[in-house]
Protein backbone atom coordinates (compact mmCIF):
# COMPACT_ATOMS: atom_id res chain seq x y z
CA UNK A 1 0.00 0.00 0.00
CA UNK A 2 1.30 3.42 -0.92
CA UNK A 3 2.18 5.74 1.97
CA UNK A 4 -0.23 8.67 2.10
CA UNK A 5 1.66 10.97 4.43
CA UNK A 6 5.19 12.22 5.03
CA UNK A 7 7.12 11.52 8.21
CA UNK A 8 5.79 13.35 11.25
CA UNK A 9 7.91 16.50 11.38
CA UNK A 10 6.09 19.38 13.11
CA UNK A 11 7.62 22.86 12.92
CA UNK A 12 9.52 24.19 15.92
CA UNK A 13 7.46 26.83 17.73
CA UNK A 14 7.79 29.10 20.72
CA UNK A 15 4.44 28.35 22.35
CA UNK A 16 3.62 31.60 24.13
CA UNK A 17 -0.13 31.32 24.25
CA UNK A 18 -2.21 30.38 27.32
CA UNK A 19 -1.32 26.70 26.88
CA UNK A 20 -0.29 24.13 25.93
CA UNK A 21 3.30 25.22 26.36
CA UNK A 22 6.69 23.98 25.23
CA UNK A 23 7.40 20.61 26.86
CA UNK A 24 10.62 20.47 28.85
CA UNK A 25 13.08 18.24 26.92
CA UNK A 26 13.67 16.21 30.08
CA UNK A 27 9.96 15.35 30.10
CA UNK A 28 10.07 14.25 26.46
CA UNK A 29 13.05 12.07 27.32
CA UNK A 30 11.16 10.51 30.23
CA UNK A 31 8.27 9.67 27.91
CA UNK A 32 10.60 7.62 25.72
CA UNK A 33 11.38 5.19 28.56
CA UNK A 34 10.33 1.52 28.06
CA UNK A 35 6.75 0.41 28.57
CA UNK A 36 5.99 -1.61 31.70
CA UNK A 37 2.99 -3.64 32.72
CA UNK A 38 0.68 -1.77 35.06
CA UNK A 39 1.25 -4.20 37.92
CA UNK A 40 4.99 -4.64 37.40
CA UNK A 41 6.57 -3.83 40.79
CA UNK A 42 8.81 -1.26 39.11
CA UNK A 43 5.77 0.48 37.69
CA UNK A 44 3.73 0.41 40.91
CA UNK A 45 6.84 1.83 42.55
CA UNK A 46 6.70 4.73 40.10
CA UNK A 47 3.02 5.19 40.98
CA UNK A 48 3.97 5.52 44.64
CA UNK A 49 6.69 8.01 43.74
CA UNK A 50 4.17 10.06 41.78
CA UNK A 51 1.84 10.18 44.77
CA UNK A 52 4.68 11.43 46.97
CA UNK A 53 5.89 13.99 44.43
CA UNK A 54 2.45 15.47 43.90
CA UNK A 55 1.82 15.78 47.62
CA UNK A 56 4.75 18.19 47.51
CA UNK A 57 3.42 19.87 44.35
CA UNK A 58 0.02 20.45 45.98
CA UNK A 59 1.69 21.22 49.33
CA UNK A 60 -0.50 18.73 51.15
CA UNK A 61 -0.39 15.68 53.38
CA UNK A 62 -3.42 14.20 51.61
CA UNK A 63 -3.16 10.44 51.25
CA UNK A 64 -5.30 10.53 48.13
CA UNK A 65 -3.05 12.38 45.71
CA UNK A 66 -2.87 10.69 42.32
CA UNK A 67 -3.38 10.97 38.56
CA UNK A 68 -6.52 10.72 36.44
CA UNK A 69 -5.95 9.63 32.85
CA UNK A 70 -7.19 12.35 30.52
CA UNK A 71 -6.58 16.07 30.12
CA UNK A 72 -7.09 18.54 32.98
CA UNK A 73 -10.83 18.53 32.33
CA UNK A 74 -10.87 14.81 33.17
CA UNK A 75 -9.60 15.62 36.66
CA UNK A 76 -12.31 18.23 37.17
CA UNK A 77 -15.05 15.90 35.97
CA UNK A 78 -13.72 12.99 38.04
CA UNK A 79 -13.91 15.00 41.26
CA UNK A 80 -17.24 16.64 40.46
CA UNK A 81 -19.09 13.50 39.40
CA UNK A 82 -17.73 11.62 42.43
CA UNK A 83 -18.56 14.34 44.98
CA UNK A 84 -21.78 15.86 43.62
CA UNK A 85 -25.03 13.94 43.95
CA UNK A 86 -27.95 14.89 41.72
CA UNK A 87 -29.83 17.70 43.46
CA UNK A 88 -26.83 19.03 45.42
CA UNK A 89 -26.31 22.78 45.28
CA UNK A 90 -22.99 23.86 43.76
CA UNK A 91 -21.90 27.50 43.92
CA UNK A 92 -19.54 28.71 41.19
CA UNK A 93 -17.86 32.15 41.21
CA UNK A 94 -17.43 32.94 37.51
CA UNK A 95 -14.78 35.43 36.43
CA UNK A 96 -13.91 33.88 33.05
CA UNK A 97 -14.55 31.04 30.66
CA UNK A 98 -13.42 28.28 32.99
CA UNK A 99 -15.87 29.22 35.70
CA UNK A 100 -18.53 28.58 33.10
CA UNK A 101 -16.89 25.19 32.47
CA UNK A 102 -17.23 24.29 36.17
CA UNK A 103 -20.90 25.27 35.98
CA UNK A 104 -21.34 23.11 32.88
CA UNK A 105 -19.76 20.05 34.46
CA UNK A 106 -21.70 20.45 37.70
CA UNK A 107 -24.94 20.80 35.72
CA UNK A 108 -24.20 17.54 33.89
CA UNK A 109 -23.73 15.90 37.31
CA UNK A 110 -27.32 16.85 38.09
CA UNK A 111 -26.43 19.65 40.51
CA UNK A 112 -28.47 22.70 41.28
CA UNK A 113 -25.87 25.19 40.03
CA UNK A 114 -25.77 28.75 41.31
CA UNK A 115 -23.32 30.95 39.40
CA UNK A 116 -22.29 34.37 40.62
CA UNK A 117 -20.51 36.53 38.07
CA UNK A 118 -18.17 39.48 38.02
CA UNK A 119 -16.83 41.54 35.14
CA UNK A 120 -14.08 39.79 33.19
CA UNK A 121 -10.80 41.33 34.27
CA UNK A 122 -11.79 41.38 37.95
CA UNK A 123 -12.21 38.76 40.69
CA UNK A 124 -14.32 38.35 43.82
CA UNK A 125 -13.80 39.77 47.29
CA UNK A 126 -14.01 37.06 49.98
CA UNK A 127 -17.08 38.74 51.47
CA UNK A 128 -18.94 38.41 48.16
CA UNK A 129 -18.34 34.68 48.20
CA UNK A 130 -19.31 34.33 51.86
CA UNK A 131 -22.51 36.28 51.27
CA UNK A 132 -23.39 33.93 48.40
CA UNK A 133 -22.65 30.90 50.58
CA UNK A 134 -24.96 32.21 53.30
CA UNK A 135 -27.70 32.90 50.78
CA UNK A 136 -27.58 29.67 48.77
CA UNK A 137 -26.10 27.19 51.31
CA UNK A 138 -24.26 25.05 48.76
CA UNK A 139 -22.70 21.69 49.38
CA UNK A 140 -19.75 22.55 47.12
CA UNK A 141 -17.98 25.75 46.11
CA UNK A 142 -16.25 25.09 42.76
CA UNK A 143 -13.71 27.76 41.90
CA UNK A 144 -10.94 28.37 39.39
CA UNK A 145 -7.69 29.72 40.85
CA UNK A 146 -6.29 31.20 37.65
CA UNK A 147 -8.48 31.67 34.58
CA UNK A 148 -6.38 32.05 31.44
CA UNK A 149 -9.32 33.48 29.49
CA UNK A 150 -9.06 36.68 31.54
CA UNK A 151 -5.50 36.24 32.91
CA UNK A 152 -6.87 36.91 36.40
CA UNK A 153 -6.23 34.88 39.59
CA UNK A 154 -8.80 34.54 42.35
CA UNK A 155 -7.13 34.90 45.78
CA UNK A 156 -7.97 31.79 47.78
CA UNK A 157 -6.20 32.30 51.09
CA UNK A 158 -9.46 33.27 52.87
CA UNK A 159 -11.92 31.20 50.83
CA UNK A 160 -11.09 27.83 52.38
CA UNK A 161 -11.58 29.20 55.88
CA UNK A 162 -14.95 30.63 54.86
CA UNK A 163 -16.04 27.33 53.31
CA UNK A 164 -14.95 25.33 56.34
CA UNK A 165 -16.87 27.67 58.66
CA UNK A 166 -20.05 26.97 56.69
CA UNK A 167 -19.37 23.23 56.14
CA UNK A 168 -18.95 23.71 52.38
CA UNK A 169 -16.55 21.61 50.30
CA UNK A 170 -14.06 23.75 48.36
CA UNK A 171 -13.00 22.25 45.00
CA UNK A 172 -10.38 24.24 43.07
CA UNK A 173 -9.35 23.99 39.44
CA UNK A 174 -5.66 24.95 39.44
CA UNK A 175 -4.87 23.81 35.90
CA UNK A 176 -3.48 27.14 34.72
CA UNK A 177 -1.86 28.20 37.98
CA UNK A 178 -0.28 25.15 39.62
CA UNK A 179 3.46 25.71 40.26
CA UNK A 180 3.30 29.17 38.67
CA UNK A 181 1.92 30.78 41.82
CA UNK A 182 1.43 29.63 45.41
CA UNK A 183 -1.21 27.01 46.20
CA UNK A 184 -0.67 25.61 49.72
CA UNK A 185 -3.61 23.21 49.74
CA UNK A 186 -3.60 22.29 53.42
CA UNK A 187 -2.80 25.76 54.73
CA UNK A 188 -5.66 27.27 52.71
CA UNK A 189 -8.07 24.46 53.73
CA UNK A 190 -8.89 23.39 50.19
CA UNK A 191 -10.74 20.07 50.02
CA UNK A 192 -9.95 19.06 46.43
CA UNK A 193 -7.60 20.40 43.77
CA UNK A 194 -7.38 19.36 40.13
CA UNK A 195 -4.66 20.27 37.65
CA UNK A 196 -2.99 19.38 34.36
CA UNK A 197 0.53 19.13 32.98
CA UNK A 198 0.22 21.42 29.96
CA UNK A 199 0.68 24.80 31.66
CA UNK A 200 3.36 25.68 34.24
CA UNK A 201 4.31 22.03 34.79
CA UNK A 202 5.60 22.03 31.19
CA UNK A 203 4.33 18.63 30.14
CA UNK A 204 1.97 17.41 27.43
CA UNK A 205 -1.79 17.41 27.93
CA UNK A 206 -3.16 13.98 28.71
CA UNK A 207 -3.08 13.31 32.45
CA UNK A 208 -4.55 15.19 35.42
CA UNK A 209 -2.96 15.33 38.88
CA UNK A 210 -5.56 15.62 41.66
CA UNK A 211 -5.61 15.66 45.45
CA UNK A 212 -8.53 15.19 47.85
CA UNK A 213 -8.56 15.32 51.63
CA UNK A 214 -10.20 12.94 54.09
CA UNK A 215 -13.44 14.96 54.12
CA UNK A 216 -13.90 14.33 50.41
CA UNK A 217 -12.69 10.73 50.65
CA UNK A 218 -15.45 10.03 53.18
CA UNK A 219 -18.08 11.44 50.81
CA UNK A 220 -16.81 9.26 47.99
CA UNK A 221 -16.57 6.14 50.14
CA UNK A 222 -20.25 6.55 51.00
CA UNK A 223 -21.01 6.07 47.27
CA UNK A 224 -18.56 3.23 46.66
CA UNK A 225 -19.58 0.53 44.21
CA UNK A 226 -17.18 -1.85 42.44
CA UNK A 227 -17.97 -3.17 39.00
CA UNK A 228 -18.65 -6.87 38.49
CA UNK A 229 -15.69 -8.98 37.47
CA UNK A 230 -13.20 -7.30 39.80
CA UNK A 231 -15.14 -7.32 43.07
CA UNK A 232 -13.26 -8.87 46.03
CA UNK A 233 -15.00 -11.66 47.94
CA UNK A 234 -15.75 -9.43 50.94
CA UNK A 235 -17.28 -6.64 48.82
CA UNK A 236 -20.30 -4.79 50.12
CA UNK A 237 -21.78 -1.87 48.24
CA UNK A 238 -22.10 1.43 50.05
CA UNK A 239 -25.51 2.86 50.81
CA UNK A 240 -24.99 6.04 48.77
CA UNK A 241 -26.00 6.60 45.19
CA UNK A 242 -23.72 5.02 42.61
CA UNK A 243 -21.31 7.46 40.99
CA UNK A 244 -22.69 8.16 37.52
CA UNK A 245 -19.46 7.58 35.59
CA UNK A 246 -17.48 4.36 35.51
CA UNK A 247 -14.30 5.83 34.06
CA UNK A 248 -14.34 8.79 36.45
CA UNK A 249 -15.52 6.81 39.50
CA UNK A 250 -13.01 8.13 42.01
CA UNK A 251 -13.78 5.39 44.53
CA UNK A 252 -12.49 2.76 42.09
CA UNK A 253 -9.58 4.94 40.98
CA UNK A 254 -8.59 5.29 44.66
CA UNK A 255 -8.58 1.48 44.96
CA UNK A 256 -6.39 1.28 41.86
CA UNK A 257 -3.84 3.67 43.39
CA UNK A 258 -4.02 2.03 46.83
CA UNK A 259 -2.02 -1.03 47.94
CA UNK A 260 -5.03 -3.12 46.86
CA UNK A 261 -4.20 -2.27 43.20
CA UNK A 262 -7.75 -3.17 42.21
CA UNK A 263 -7.78 -3.17 38.42
CA UNK A 264 -9.87 -0.32 37.04
CA UNK A 265 -8.18 0.85 33.84
CA UNK A 266 -4.86 0.48 32.06
CA UNK A 267 -2.62 3.26 33.31
CA UNK A 268 -1.23 5.68 30.71
CA UNK A 269 2.37 4.62 31.24
CA UNK A 270 4.21 7.27 29.23
CA UNK A 271 2.02 10.02 30.65
CA UNK A 272 2.76 8.84 34.18
CA UNK A 273 6.47 9.04 33.35
CA UNK A 274 5.87 12.60 32.10
CA UNK A 275 3.97 13.60 35.24
CA UNK A 276 6.73 12.18 37.44
CA UNK A 277 9.41 14.16 35.59
CA UNK A 278 7.35 17.38 35.57
CA UNK A 279 7.02 17.21 39.34
CA UNK A 280 10.65 16.24 39.89
CA UNK A 281 11.94 19.18 37.82
CA UNK A 282 9.63 21.62 39.60
CA UNK A 283 10.58 20.52 43.07
CA UNK A 284 14.27 20.52 42.23
CA UNK A 285 14.02 24.19 41.23
CA UNK A 286 12.34 25.09 44.54
CA UNK A 287 9.33 27.27 45.23
CA UNK A 288 11.12 30.54 45.91
CA UNK A 289 13.16 30.44 42.71
CA UNK A 290 10.22 29.24 40.64
CA UNK A 291 7.76 31.87 41.82
CA UNK A 292 10.39 34.61 41.52
CA UNK A 293 11.12 33.53 37.93
CA UNK A 294 7.46 33.72 36.95
CA UNK A 295 6.97 37.06 38.71
CA UNK A 296 10.06 38.63 37.16
CA UNK A 297 9.20 37.41 33.68
CA UNK A 298 5.63 38.65 34.01
CA UNK A 299 6.90 42.06 35.11
CA UNK A 300 9.35 42.21 32.20
CA UNK A 301 6.62 41.38 29.70
CA UNK A 302 4.16 43.87 31.19
CA UNK A 303 6.76 46.66 31.23
CA UNK A 304 7.79 45.80 27.68
CA UNK A 305 4.23 45.90 26.36
CA UNK A 306 3.52 49.14 28.20
CA UNK A 307 6.66 50.78 26.81
CA UNK A 308 5.42 49.90 23.33
CA UNK A 309 2.30 51.94 23.97
CA UNK A 310 0.04 48.93 24.48
CA UNK A 311 -2.47 48.59 27.30
CA UNK A 312 -2.38 45.54 29.56
CA UNK A 313 -5.78 44.03 30.34
CA UNK A 314 -7.48 43.71 33.70
CA UNK A 315 -6.80 44.43 37.35
CA UNK A 316 -3.03 44.06 37.62
CA UNK A 317 -3.20 43.53 41.38
CA UNK A 318 -4.74 40.09 40.71
CA UNK A 319 -3.07 39.31 37.40
CA UNK A 320 -1.72 35.79 36.97
CA UNK A 321 2.09 35.77 36.85
CA UNK A 322 2.19 33.29 33.98
CA UNK A 323 -0.15 34.77 31.37
CA UNK A 324 -0.71 38.38 30.31
CA UNK A 325 -3.62 39.93 28.45
CA UNK A 326 -2.98 42.94 26.21
CA UNK A 327 -5.53 44.98 24.27
CA UNK A 328 -5.34 44.68 20.50
CA UNK A 329 -4.79 48.14 18.99
CA UNK A 330 -7.98 49.24 17.20
CA UNK A 331 -6.04 49.98 14.01
CA UNK A 332 -4.92 46.38 13.40
CA UNK A 333 -6.61 43.05 12.73
CA UNK A 334 -5.81 40.83 15.69
CA UNK A 335 -5.89 37.44 13.98
CA UNK A 336 -3.82 38.73 11.05
CA UNK A 337 -1.09 39.95 13.43
CA UNK A 338 -1.14 36.64 15.31
CA UNK A 339 -0.81 34.75 12.03
CA UNK A 340 2.17 36.81 10.88
CA UNK A 341 3.93 36.40 14.23
CA UNK A 342 3.43 32.64 13.91
CA UNK A 343 4.46 32.33 10.27
CA UNK A 344 7.32 34.85 10.26
CA UNK A 345 8.78 34.33 13.73
CA UNK A 346 7.51 30.89 14.79
CA UNK A 347 5.89 32.36 17.90
CA UNK A 348 2.36 31.48 18.97
CA UNK A 349 0.32 33.87 21.10
CA UNK A 350 -3.35 33.44 21.96
CA UNK A 351 -6.64 35.15 21.30
CA UNK A 352 -9.46 35.02 23.85
CA UNK A 353 -13.09 33.96 24.33
CA UNK A 354 -16.53 35.36 24.97
CA UNK A 355 -16.67 39.11 25.64
CA UNK A 356 -12.90 39.38 25.13
CA UNK A 357 -12.79 37.63 21.74
CA UNK A 358 -11.04 39.89 19.26
CA UNK A 359 -10.26 42.44 21.98
CA UNK A 360 -7.14 41.05 23.64
CA UNK A 361 -4.18 38.82 22.92
CA UNK A 362 -2.96 36.50 25.65
CA UNK A 363 0.76 35.87 26.04
CA UNK A 364 1.87 32.95 28.19
CA UNK A 365 5.12 32.70 30.15
CA UNK A 366 4.71 29.33 31.80
CA UNK A 367 7.14 26.84 33.29
CA UNK A 368 9.83 25.89 30.77
CA UNK A 369 8.59 28.68 28.50
CA UNK A 370 9.00 31.29 31.23
CA UNK A 371 12.35 32.52 29.90
CA UNK A 372 14.02 35.81 29.06
CA UNK A 373 14.79 34.78 25.48
CA UNK A 374 11.11 34.01 24.89
CA UNK A 375 9.97 37.38 26.23
CA UNK A 376 12.54 39.34 24.21
CA UNK A 377 11.78 37.39 21.03
CA UNK A 378 8.04 37.92 21.49
CA UNK A 379 8.38 41.66 22.08
CA UNK A 380 10.64 42.05 19.04
CA UNK A 381 8.25 40.06 16.85
CA UNK A 382 5.23 41.98 18.09
CA UNK A 383 6.89 45.37 17.53
CA UNK A 384 7.94 44.47 13.99
CA UNK A 385 4.60 42.96 13.05
CA UNK A 386 2.60 45.85 14.46
CA UNK A 387 4.73 48.32 12.51
CA UNK A 388 4.18 46.36 9.28
CA UNK A 389 0.44 46.53 9.97
CA UNK A 390 0.40 50.29 10.41
CA UNK A 391 0.71 50.60 14.18
CA UNK A 392 3.96 52.25 15.22
CA UNK A 393 5.59 51.51 18.55
CA UNK A 394 8.73 53.28 19.82
CA UNK A 395 11.62 51.37 18.28
CA UNK A 396 13.30 49.07 20.79
CA UNK A 397 11.34 50.46 23.73
CA UNK A 398 9.75 47.13 24.62
CA UNK A 399 13.05 45.28 24.64
CA UNK A 400 14.74 48.01 26.68
CA UNK A 401 11.97 48.04 29.27
CA UNK A 402 12.01 44.24 29.63
CA UNK A 403 15.79 44.18 29.98
CA UNK A 404 15.55 46.85 32.69
CA UNK A 405 13.50 44.39 34.73
CA UNK A 406 15.80 41.44 34.05
CA UNK A 407 18.89 43.47 34.89
CA UNK A 408 17.40 44.69 38.16
CA UNK A 409 15.58 42.01 40.19
CA UNK A 410 14.31 44.72 42.55
CA UNK A 411 12.70 46.70 39.73
CA UNK A 412 9.32 48.01 41.04
CA UNK A 413 7.41 46.82 38.01
CA UNK A 414 3.92 45.71 38.90
CA UNK A 415 2.83 45.98 42.50
CA UNK A 416 0.67 43.10 43.60
CA UNK A 417 1.63 40.50 41.02
CA UNK A 418 1.18 37.16 42.74
CA UNK A 419 0.45 38.90 46.02
CA UNK A 420 -1.81 36.02 46.93
Secondary structure, 3 states (H helix, E strand, C coil): CCCCCCCCCCCCCEECCCCCCCCCHHHHHHHCCCCCCCCCHHHHHHHHHHHHHHHHHHCCCCCEEEEEECCHHHHHHHHHHHHCCCCCEEEEEECCHHHHHHHHHHHHCCCEEEEEECCCCCCCCHHHHHHHHHHHCCCEEEEECEECCCCEECCCCCHHHHHHHCCCEEEEECCCCECCECCCCCCCCCCEEECCCCCCCCCCCCEEEEEECHHHHHHHHCCCCCCCCCCCCCCCCCCCCCCCCCCCCHHHHHHHHCCCCCCCCCCCHHHHHHHHHHHHHHHHHCHHHHHHHHHHHHHHHHHHHHHCCCCECCCHHHECCCEEEEECCCCCCHHHHHHHHHHHHCEECECCCHHHCCCEEEEECCHHHCCHHHHHHHHHHHHHHHHHCCCCCCCCHHHHHHHHHHCCCCCCCCCCCCCC
